[in-house]
């Protein structure tokens, strides 16, 4: 995915760089530190993943999942796959209807940037919310762990989506086995919402083949390039 702005206009400043089991992750800032419009970027293995310039699609991910749930669930449990820059978590914490909110993030650096770094500006209030639990784990492994908790909604923002993954291991999440693991962690009628940097008709078909119903895609127009999307499916009874 490309940044949604002219990267030549504001040269980035590297704030932190970590090497881990999944490769290199970098936090960069564009704009002066004292500017309210400074933008923070996460780069993984040299590829731009996300930034703080526009969180509409990440927030839509959570809103769409809640909107697709039956109205008779007053305090649904939510799992967010990927902490990212924190917009999805912030959206969830702003909604009093959510009961339990778990966030699974495998990169220790990303968690640190939220707890003690500049991304706390997005997520501090959400991380302090007593409903929030941050789990440091690989999402695929977490979903496949035996006897794990079930949720009413899974909101996945992993890599760039099903058609383009920076980390090869993430492709398993969008496979038939990965979708089966998602379904196993959902209550009947629960919602799977998946963020993607571009629409994927093939992934819609994969959701149907995995037994999800009411499959649909919501788009968010971006400043440059193809729209961000949220793919949504409902687990059958």
N, C-alpha and C positions, 0 to 999 in steps of 0.2 A: 504494500500500500504506500502511496506517495503522500507526503504532507500536504494539507489543503491550503497552502499558502506559498509565496515565493521564498524559497529557502535562501536565495542569494541576498535578499534584502536585510536579513538579520543573521549574522554568522553565529553558529551555536557555541556555547561554552560547556565543556564537559564537567559535570559536577561529581560524578562517581562512575567508576568502571569496575565491574566484577567478573571474574572467571569462575564458572561453576560447572556442575555435571552436565548441563544442557548447553554449554557454550558461554559466550560473552553477553552481558547485559550492561547497558550504558544509560545513565540519566543525563540529559542535556537541557540547557536553558537557552531560549532565544529572547533577547531583550534584556535590559538592565535589571538587576535584582530588585531595585526599588520601584520598578514600574508595575502598575496594577495589571497591565496587559502582557506581562512576561509569559511565555509559553514554555512548558516543560514537556520533553519528549522522552519516550522509552524506545531504545534501539536494541534489537536482539540479533546477535550474530551478523552485525552490519546492516540489517534491514530495519527500516522504520516500522514500528508497530502501531503506536498511538501517541496522542498528545492531549494537552489540556485546552486546545483552541476551541473545541466544539464538542460538547458531550451529549448532543441530542439523541444520537442513535443508541448510545450506551444507556441512557435513561429510558428510551423507548423500550429497550430490551426488557426492563423490569415492569414498566407500565403495561406493556402488551401481555405479559404473562399473568399479571394480576387481573387484567380485564377479561382474560379467557377462562379464568377459574369460575366454578359455580358460585353463586352468591351465598350459598348456605355454608361456606367455610369462613367463619369470622376471624380466625387467627391462623392462616395458612403458614406452613413452614417453607422456607425458601433456601435453595442452595445457589450461590453465585460461583461459577467456575471462572476464575481469573480475577484478581484484584485490579490489575491494570492501573490506570490513573485515578480510579476511585469513583467515577461518576455513577456506575451501576449501584455500588454500595450506598452512596449518598442518596440516591433516589429511593432505595429500599428503606433506609432509615427515616426518610421524610414521610413515609406512608405508615400511619399508625395501625393499619389493618394487618400488616405482616406480624406473625408471631415470632418464630425462631428464624434468625438470619445467619446462615453459615457461609463463609467465603473460603474457598480453597485456592491457595496460591503456592506454587512450587518454588518460586525464586525468593530466597531470603532477602536479597537486595531490595526487591520491590516492597516487601513488607517493611523493611527498615526505612525506606524513603517515605512511607506513609506515617510510621510511628514517630520518627525522629527527624524527618527531612522535609523538603519543600512541598511534597504532595500532601502533607497534613492539612494544608489550606483547603483541600477538597474533602478530606475524609475524617478529620479529627473528631467531629461531632458524631459521625456514624460509628467510628471505632469505640467511642465511649458509651455508645448505646448498649444497655444491658442485654438486648436481644442478639447482639452481634458476637459471633465466634469466628476468629480467623484460624484456619487450619493450614499449616504448611505441609503440603503433600502434592504429589502429581495427581491431577484430576482423574486420569484414566485408572490408575491404581486405586484411588480412593473410591471410585464408583464400583470397582470390581471386588472390593474387600468384602469378605463374608460377614453377614449379620450387621451391616451398616444401617444407619438411620434412613428412613424414607422421608420424602418431601412432597409437598403439593405442587411445587414448581422448581424446575431447574433452568437457570439462566446462564448460558455458556458464552463466554467471550474469550475464546482460546485461539491464539495466533491470529491469522487473517481470515479465518473461516474455513469451510470444508474444501474449497477448491484451491487454496494456496496457503500452505503451511511453511513457516520459516524453519521450524523444528520438525524433523521427519517423524519423531515419535508421536506427534500430535495427530497424525493422520488416522491413527487407530480410533480416536474419539468419534470420528465421523463415519466409520465403517459399520457394517451390519452388527458386528459384535459390540462395538462401542455404543450404538443406539440401543441394542438390547440391554446393555448395562444401565443406560439412562432410564429405560422403561422400568427396569427392576427396582430402581430407587424412587419411582414415582408412585403415589397413591392412585387408585383408579380414578380416572377423570382428571388426573394431574397434567400439568402443562410443561412441555419442553420448548424453550425459546433459545434460538441460536443466532448470535450476531455474525454477520459476514461482511467483508469489504466489498462484495459484489453479489448480485443475485445468482442463484444456482438452481436451475430447473432439475438438474440431476440429483441434487440433494433433496429437493421436494419429493422426488420419486423414491429416494432412499427412505425418507420418513414414512411414506405410505407403505413401502415394502416391509418396514419394521413394525407395522401395525398401528402407527399413529393415525388419528383421524382429524378431520377439520383442518387439514394442512393448508397454510396460507403464508404469504410473504408481505411484510410491510416495508416500505422504502422511505429513506430519508435522503433528500437531495443534498449533495455536498457542493462546495465551491468549485472543485475541479474533479473531473473524472466521473466514473459510474457511481450510482448512489450506494450508500451503505444500506444494508437490509437486516431485518430480523425475520428468521424462519420460525414458524410456530406450528406445533402439533400437539394433539391431545392423546393421552394414553387411554385406551379403551378399558371398559370395566372388566 
